[in-house]
Amino acid sequence: MTTTNNPSLGTVATFDIFETLIVRPLDRPDDLHYFVPFHINSANITQRPESRSWQKVRVRAERAARKSNPHREITLSDIYKIIQEISDNNIEIALDALMEAEKLAEVCVAKPIEASWQRLMLARTENRVIAYASDMYLPMRTVRTVLKCSPQYRDDDDVFLSSELGCRKSDGSMFKHIAKTFGLPFGKMSHLGDNKMSDISIPRQLGVNAEHCSAVRYLRFEKEQSEARVTTQPGLSYAAIGRAVRLSLPVSSPVSVRQVASSVVAPLASALALFTLRTAERQKCDKVLFLARDGFIVSEVAKEFIKHERMACDAHYFYTSRAALDEVINSVDGSECVIRFKEYIVEELGLTSDSRILIQDLGWKGSIQARLLKCLLKVLGKFEDCQLFGTYLGLKEDPPAKSGQFFALCTDSQWINSSLVEALFSAGHASFDSYKRQRSVRALRLDDHDLTLKFSHVHLQASVDYASTLTRLLKGLLPLHESIHSELCEIGLLGLEILQRTPSLCEAVVYGGIQHASNSDHGNTTHLGGRIGMVQLAQQLLKKGAVSSTHWPQASILVTMSTFRMGIVGQAVNFARARLANRRCSSPLSIGFAASQ
């Protein structure tokens, strides 16, 4: 291999690729083979191999190829030659198409690990030469395409592949080749990788400064979700998808927020979006309205599903609120708010008296659906309750009669903390309270004092990315997987239960638990990031029944801190930690602290 780079400062930084810079949304690498048949693009293939059968054949062939070539790294062609020898006629006919589909699948599912790419960029700013080193059977062209999932990759970076060079990291020969290529001693080389033997022990024995990357380990939400195994689809792991989404999020936000975004908000948003779109299809609705502010993230996720699955659905984010609808109901015809409301729903949303409308909201009583029906009847002149439908995460009370049909994704929602869920799903704009200002509704600004809204963009990015990753992975399986919204709901509710039951200190601050417990935010979500005085915190938390009187008792400091019952000294320490956490999580410079939670 001839390199185009010259180490100006005499140092080279090499990086492992898979599980270090790139993560797949899979529990195990060979889980990818379940989905390969669905990535076949060839029009000449009339019958795709069954995914379970193909996965078994593909794994068996790779093992056989490695066994027959013990002293060199195998290539993808080696594996497919073995498949040709051991497979039946159906697979043999589609062999070339399957090889191309495997390359395509690798590219489709690859996601960057942002923390590792930040390390790479730091090395680049230090004028170090960047190179990639991997023991991998994939061809060079496919690997370079995979690396392009990160904008930090450059085409002139050197890539060292065992399949191309015939030497491996696992026996040290690749590091020797890299040192010879750049004309450097091992002491002027650094390496980052995930394998403790080939990426750490072997290069260190040679004198390379090797560092272990453990980014792909499951964190607490993902561990429990992985053990739940809620899906029947082979190879599919919602925990692995959540991990991949979390690792690809910008590292500028606290890791606790990234965990909640990818393991709680994202699966629930995908579940609600799919449930809503499928309900709209079954009920033959021509309009789908996602209600502000709690429906914004779900609406963006729905757009992702509509785009990838080519669904025929006219979906809109609907600026509204109980206060705004009540104003329309209580105002006389011809008043400004009634006129503005009519202009909004008719001219912008395209609603008519014949429309079949489905609205989406989080819950919990269905009262806003009843209000909307009254408003539609008022401004459209004729509108029947049988034309209005609603989908909800959960309904905690019987909805109003003659207000349309109601569909709840979660049949048992009494345990769900509604204040917490609304904080998780809130759009990053101020509340909407009147149609008189409808023309400037998109100019609604973020409240700088609302810490939850500061991170709503992380929730949004994670949710859209989660849906996109899911559709790219399943590639045509999504419409066939009828129970997927139920599985997503189950996995998201498991994450929510963990968050409610055992929040970290950072989570309790960001999502209002400590504020509620200290009575500094009772019923008011606009100051979640306000600083709590230590005296106030102590007074409120020491009151009898302090835990049961808060909106979010599960996230109070009394439950969060395992050392709280260790006497007055332990209590004082916990008060101090809570106060410090509240200040640090409210600060943009708190990332180091938050990452440790």
N, C-alpha and C positions, 0 to 999 in steps of 0.2 A: 504493500500500500504506500502510495506517495502522498505525503501531507502537503497541504497548501499553507500551513501555518508555521510561523517561526517564533519560538518563545523568546520574546524581547527581554524579559526579566529573568529568563532561565528557570521558569517554573511552569508546570502543567497541572491542571486540575481535571481529573477524569471522573466521570459519573456513570454508575450503573443506570440502566434504563428502566426495566420493568420492576415495579414495587419500590422504586426509588424516585424516579422522575415521572413515571407513568403508572397509573393504577387502573385496573379493570374493575368493573362493577360486578365482580364474581367472588364467590367464596374460594374457589380453586381455579387455577388457569385452565384445566381441562374441562371445566363447566362450559367454556365457550363453545365446545363442539356440539352441544345440544342445539344451539341456535344457528349453526353454520348452514344447514339445509335451507333455512328461510331467507338466507342472504344470496341465494343463487339468482342471477339475473338472466341467465341464458334462456332464450325463447325456445331452444331446441330440446330442453329438458321437460318432458311432459309429466314425469313422476319423480317427486323428490324422495330421497331416502327417509325413512322414519328416524326421528331425531335420537331416540334412545339407542337404536341399532347402530346408527352412524357414530355416536359418541363411543360406544364400546369398540367398534372396529378401529376408530382413529386412535384411541388410547393404546389398544393392543399393538397397532402398527408402530407407534412411536417407541414403545418398549422394545419391540423386536429390532427396530433400526438401531437403537442405542446399544443393544446387546451385540449386534453384529459389527458395530464400529466402536469398540471400547477405547480406542486411542485417538479418536478425532471427533470433533463436534459434527453432529448430523445436520442435514439440510432438509428443507420441506420436501424437496424432490425425493430424497431417500425414504421419507415416511410414506409418500404416495406410491412409490414403487412397491413397497411392502403391501400396501392396501390392495394394489392391483393383483397381487399374488393370492391374498387371503379372502377377498371380498366376493360377494355374489354378483350376478350379472347386472342387477339394478344399480348397484353402487358403481360398478366398473364403467357403465355407460356414462354416468354423470361425473366421472373422476376429475376431468379437467375443470369442469364448472365448480366442483366442490373445492378444489384448490384455490381458485380465484375467489370463491365465496369466503373461504377462511381468511384470506388476506384482507378482504373487504370488511369482514366482521371485526378483525383486529383493529382496523382503522376506525370503524364506527364506534366502538365501545371505549377506546382509549381516552383517558382523562388525565390532565396534568396534576401533579402534586405541587401545589403552589409554594409550600415552605421550601421544598428542595430546589425549585426553580429560582427562588429568592437567593438561596445559597450560590447557585450557579451565576446569577447576575452579580452578586458581590464579588465572586472570583473574576468575573469579566471586568468589573470596574477597577480591579487591582492589576489590570493588564496581564492576567494570566491566560495562557492558551487553554481553551475549553475542548475537551474530547469526551466521547461517549464510548463505554466499553461494556459489551454484553455477551454472555454465553447464550446464543439464541439461534434457532434453526431458520427463522424467517429471513427472506432475502433483504438485501440492503435497501432496495427501493421501498419496500413495505415499511421497514423500520424508520426510515427517514420521513415517510408520510405520517407515521404514528407520532413522531416527535413534533410534527407541525401543529399538533393540537395545542401547543404552547406558543404564544407569540415571541417568547424569549429564544426560541431555537433559530439558528442561522444556517443557511445552506452551506456556508463555507466551514462550518465546524466539522472536525474529524470524527468519524464513527468507526469503531473497531468491533467487528462482529466475528464470532467464532465460526459461523457458517461460511464466511467469506475468506477468512485467513487460515483456517485449519488449526488454530491454536486457541487455548482456553484460559480463562481466569482461574479455573478450578485447579490447574496444575502449575500456575504461575507463568506459563509460556506467553500469555497475552501481555502481561505487564512487562516482560522482557522485550517483547516486540515493540511495545509503545516507547519504552526507554530508548531502544535502538533507533526507532523512527525519528524521535526528536533529538537524539544525541545527548541525552541527559542522564545523570546518575539517579538511582531510585530515591535518594534523599531530597531531590527537587521535584518529586511527584506527590500529589495528594489524590485520594480516592474516596468517594462516598458511595456506599452500597448497602443492601439489606441482608445479604447472605453472610452469616458469621464465619463461614469457612473461606469461600472464594473471594469475598469482598473485604474481609477483615484479616483473618489469620494468615492466609497465603501472602497477600501484599506486605503485611507487616514483617513477615519473615525475610522478605527481600529488602526491607528498609523504606517502603512506601508509607507515607503518613496516611493511614486508612482510618476512616470514621464510619461507625455504624449508623444506618438510617432505619429507624423503627416506626416510620410514619404510618405504615399500613396496619398496625395493630388495631384491633377493635377497642373502642372506648365504651364506657358503661352502658349507654343506650344501645349501642350496636351489639354488645355482648348478649344482653337479654333478648333482643330482637332476633339474633341469630339462633339462639337456643329455642325460640318459640316455634320456628318452622311451620308457618301458617299456610304455605303454598303447596300445591300439588304439581306445579310445573317443574320438571327436572331442570336443574341448573340455575333456577331463579332464586336469588337471595335478596330480600328487601334490605337486610342489614348491610350487605355488600354495596348495594346501590347508594344507601345513605352514607356509608363511609367514603365512597368515591366522590359523591357530591360535596361532602364536608371538606375533603382534602383539596378539592379544586376551587373552593371559595377563597377570596382574598384574605390574607393573614392579618389585615388591618383591623379586623373585628375580633373580640375575645373568642377563644375556642369554645367557651360555654355557649355563646350565642350561635356559633356555627353548628355545634352539636344539636341544639334545640331546633335550629332551622332545618337541618337535614334529616333528623330522626323523628321529629314530632310534626312540625308545620308542613314539611314537604309531602310526606305520605298522606296526611289528612287532606291536604289541598288537592292532591291527585285523586284521592278517593271521592271527595265531594264533586270534583269536576267531572269525572267519569260517570258517577251516579246521576248527576244533573243532566249531562248530555244524553245518557241512555234513557232516562225518564222522559226527557223532551221528545226523543224519537218514538218511544212507546205511546205517548199521549198525543203524538202528531202536533206538537207545538211549533209554531212558526217564529216565535220570539223567545229568547232566553235572556233574562235580566239578572245580573249579579249585583246585589244591593250594597251600596256604600255603607260604612267603610269596610265592613267585615268580609265583603265579597270580592274585593279588589284582587287579592292574591289568587283566589280560586278562578276569577275571570281570566287572568293571564295564563294560568295553567290550562284552562279550557281551550284557549286560543292555540296553545301548543299541540294539544290532542287533535283539534280540528285541522290544523295545518298538516301534521304528520299522517293522520288517518284519513284525510280528505273527506271529513264529515260535512254534510250539508246542514249547516246550522247558523242562524243569524243571532249572534250573541253580542250583548252590550254590557258595559259597566254602567249601572244606573245610580246616578247621584240622588240620594233621598235620605230621609230619616223620619222618625215618628213625629218630631216637631214640625218638619216641613209639610208632611201629609196632613197633620192636624190643622195646620194653617189653611191649607186648601179646602179641607172639609168645612171649616168654620167660617170661611170667607164667602161673601156674596158673589154671584156670577158677575163677571166683568171687572172684578178687582185685579190688581196687578199680579198677585201670586197665582191666581187661577189662570190668567192669560199666559203667564210665563210657563206654568206647568203644562198647559195644553200645547204651547209651542214646542216645548222640550220633548214631550212624548210623541207628538205627531210628526213634527218636522225632522227631529234628529233621530229618534228611535224608530219611527215609522209605524207606530201603533195605530190600529183602527178598531172600529166596533166589532169587526169580524175576527180579530186576532185571537189566537190561542197562545196564551202567555204563561211561561214558567219562570218563577222567580227563585233565586237561591239566596239563602241567609243561613247564619249559624244556628239560630233558634231564638227563643226557647219556648215561646208561647204561641207564636203564629199571629200575633196581634198586628204586625205591620202588613201582613197579607190582607187582613180584614180592612185596614185603613186604605190600602191601595185599591181594593175593589170599590170602595165608596168613591174614591177620587176618579177612577176610570168611568164609573157610571155617571158622575157629575159632569165631566168634561166631554165625554164621547156620546152621551145621550142614551146609548143602549149598550149594555155589557152584562152578560150573565155570569153567575158564579161558576158555572160549568166550563167557562173559558179560561179560568185562572187556576194555576197549579203552583205548588211550592215544594222545594227540596231543602232539607235541613240536616245539620249534623245530628241534632237531637231535639225532641220536644218534651219538656218537663211537665207540661200541663196539657189538658185537652184543648185543642185550638178552637177558635170561635166558630159557631155554626154558620152555615150558608156563606162561607168565605172561600169556596173553592176546595180543591183536594190538596191534602198534605202528605208528604212522603219523608220519612225520617231515615237517615242512613244508620244511625245508632239507635237500636230499640230500647236500650237501657242507658239513659243519659243522666240519671239523677246524681250519680257520683261525680260527674264532670263539673269542674269549677268554671262557671261561665265567665267570671271576670278575667281569669287567667287566659282562657281560650280567646276571648275577644281582644285581649292585649297581644296575643300571638298573631292574630290575623288582621289587625288594624292596618289600613293603608297609611302610607307616609304623608298624609295631608290632614289638615284640621277637619273637624266635624262639619257637616253640611246641615244648615238649620232653616234655610228659606229659599224658595224659588225666585224670590225677588232679585236675588243676586246670581241667578243661574248663568248669566252671560260670562261672569268672571269666575265660574266654579273651578275651572282648571288652574286658576291662579292661587288656589288654597295653599298656604305655606305650612311647612313643617314647624311645629312648636319646639323651639330649642330646649325647652325644659322637660320635654317628654322623652325619657330615656328609651322607652320601648319603641317609640316611633323612629328614633335615631337608627335603630337596627331593623326597621321594617324592610329596608332595601335588601338586607341579608336574607331575611325570610323569603322575600320575593325571588331573589336570584336563585336561592337553593331550591325553591319549589318548581320554578320553570325548568331549571337544570335537571331536577329529579324526573319530571315528566318527559323531558327530551331524552334523557338517558334510558328510561324505561321503554320508550317507543323505538329507539334505535336498537336496543338489545333484542326486544321481542320481534321486531321486523315482520309484521303481518300476522303475528299471533294474537295481538291485542284484541281485535274484534272477536276472536274465537274463545278468548278467556273470559267467560261470562261472570265468574266470581271474583275478578281481579279487584273491583272496587271494595268488595267486602274484605278481601285480604289486606288491601292497603289501609282500610279503616282499622282493622284489628291491630296491625303493626303500629299505626300512628297512635292509637289509644293506649297501647302498651307503653310507648314512649311518654305519652301524657301522664299516665299513672306514675311512672318513675319520677317525672318532673314534679308532680304534686306531692308524692310521698317523700322523696329524698332529694330535694334540690341542693345544688352546691351553693356556696355563699354568693358567688357571682350571679347565679341564676335567681336567687332569692332577691337580690338587689335589682337586677335589670327588669325582672318581670313583676316587681311590686310586692313580693312576699314580706320583706322586712319593713317596707313602708307601711303596709297594711297592719302588720303586727304592732308597730309602734304608734298606730293611730294617726300618722301624719298624712295619710292618703286615703282616708275612709270615704269611699264613693267618689273620689276625684282622681282620674287617671292622667291629669295634665302635669303632674309634678313628680313623676316616678323617680326622677333623678335628683330631687332636692336633698340637701344635706340634713341629716337628722342629728339633733343635739344629743349628746350622751345622756344628759339628765332626763330629757324627754323619753329617750329610748328605754332607760332603766325604769322610769316611773310607769310607763305603759305596760312593759313586759312583766313587771312584778305584780301587776294587778291580778286579782282573782278572776279567772275565766278569760284571761287575755287571749289565749289561743282560740277559744271557741267564738269569740266576738269579732274576729277579723274576717275579711272577704276570703282570704287565702290561708286558713289555719295550718294547712299542711306545710306551708313554706315559712312559717314564723321561725324566728331565731331559736325558740324553745325546742323545736323539733330538728332544725337544721344542725344545731351544735350538739354533738354527742357528749361533750364535756360540761354541758350546762349544769348538771346536777352535782358537780364536784365542789360545791361550797361557794362562799362569797368571792374567793379569789378567782375561781373558774368563771363565775358569772361576770366579774369585772373584765376579765380577759375577753370573754365573748362579746360583751358590749363594745369594747374597744375595736375588736375585729370587725364587727358589723358596721360600725361607724366608718372605719377605714375603707372597708369594701364598698360602701355606698359612695364615698368620695371618689375612690379610684375608678370604679365602674362608670361613674359619671364623667370621667375625664378621658379625652382622646389619647392621653399618654399612659393609659392603664393596661396596655396589652400584655406587658410582661407579667403583671399580677394576675390578670384574668386568665391567662394561659395556664396558670398553675392550679386553677380551681378544678 
